[in-house]
Amino acid sequence: MKAFDIRLSSKPFIDRMKFPYGFRKSGDFSISEADILATYGKTLLALETGELQPETADEAHFVAFISGQAESANLIEKAWQKYVRLARGKRHFYTLHSSASNQADFDEDYTEEEYDVAG
């Protein structure tokens, strides 16, 4: 793994709410992405929230990247972008049948006349 000029945290980054079994076991990240998140995640989160100020060129570029002023330029930024998308993005859930087509079967107050578009 390429060495990045971003501060390491004393403890690994863990997101137990969205990835309760860890980044490696989630199936969403490659091994290198999971290692990057665990190694640099606390620093990246602190840079994103403003708790830390950038001290190096890589950290300054990361801050520019998360604020939308720059494109992702390295594996750390791409891994963080993927993490943010998966952890904070909207998850889609699908069912086997549409609840709208058979709403009368489940809702006692539902009547077909209320929703009749033609009549």
C-alpha positions in Angstrom: 0.0 0.0 0.0 1.3 3.4 -1.0 2.2 5.7 2.0 0.1 8.8 2.1 1.0 12.0 3.9 -2.0 11.9 6.1 -1.8 11.5 9.9 -2.5 8.1 11.4 -4.9 7.8 14.3 -4.0 5.9 17.5 -7.0 3.6 17.1 -8.6 2.1 14.0 -11.7 3.7 12.5 -14.9 1.6 13.1 -18.4 2.3 12.1 -20.5 -0.1 14.1 -23.8 1.4 13.1 -23.5 0.9 9.3 -20.9 -1.9 9.2 -21.3 -3.9 12.5 -18.9 -6.7 11.4 -16.2 -4.3 10.1 -15.3 -3.0 6.7 -13.6 -6.2 5.5 -16.6 -8.4 6.3 -19.2 -6.1 4.9 -18.7 -7.2 1.4 -18.8 -3.6 0.2 -15.1 -2.8 0.3 -12.0 -4.4 -1.1 -9.3 -5.4 1.4 -7.2 -2.4 0.5 -10.2 0.0 0.9 -11.0 -1.6 4.3 -7.4 -1.2 5.4 -7.4 2.5 4.3 -10.6 3.2 6.1 -9.5 1.5 9.3 -6.1 3.2 9.2 -7.0 6.8 8.1 -10.7 7.0 8.8 -10.6 8.8 12.2 -8.3 11.5 10.7 -10.4 11.8 7.6 -13.6 12.2 9.6 -11.9 14.8 11.8 -10.7 16.7 8.7 -14.2 16.5 7.2 -15.9 17.8 10.4 -13.3 20.5 10.9 -12.0 19.1 14.2 -8.5 18.9 12.6 -6.9 21.4 10.3 -4.9 20.1 7.3 -1.2 20.1 7.9 0.1 18.4 4.7 -0.6 18.7 1.0 -2.5 15.4 1.0 -4.7 16.5 3.9 -5.3 19.9 2.2 -6.3 18.1 -1.0 -8.7 15.8 0.9 -10.4 18.9 2.5 -10.7 20.4 -1.0 -12.1 17.1 -2.3 -14.8 16.7 0.4 -15.8 20.3 -0.1 -16.3 19.7 -3.8 -13.4 21.9 -5.0 -11.3 19.0 -6.3 -11.7 15.5 -7.8 -10.6 12.4 -6.0 -6.9 11.9 -6.7 -5.8 8.9 -4.7 -7.0 5.7 -3.1 -7.8 7.3 0.2 -10.2 9.8 -1.3 -11.9 7.1 -3.4 -12.3 4.8 -0.4 -13.7 7.7 1.7 -16.1 8.6 -1.2 -17.3 5.0 -1.3 -17.7 4.9 2.5 -19.7 8.1 2.6 -22.0 6.9 -0.3 -22.6 3.6 1.5 -22.9 4.8 5.1 -24.8 8.0 4.5 -26.5 7.5 1.3 -30.1 6.3 0.9 -30.5 2.5 0.8 -33.1 1.1 -1.5 -35.3 -1.8 -0.3 -37.4 -3.9 -2.7 -40.3 -6.1 -1.9 -41.7 -9.0 -3.8 -45.1 -7.4 -4.5 -46.4 -3.9 -4.7 -48.4 -2.7 -1.6 -50.4 -0.3 -3.8 -51.9 -3.1 -6.0 -53.3 -5.0 -3.1 -53.8 -2.3 -0.5 -57.4 -3.3 0.1 -56.3 -6.7 1.4 -54.3 -5.1 4.2 -56.0 -1.8 5.1 -59.6 -2.0 6.4 -60.1 1.8 5.7 -59.0 1.6 2.1 -61.7 1.7 -0.6 -61.2 1.5 -4.3 -63.7 4.4 -4.9 -61.4 6.9 -3.1 -58.6 6.2 -5.6 -60.6 5.6 -8.7 -59.0 7.9 -11.3 -61.4 7.3 -14.2 -64.6 7.8 -12.2 
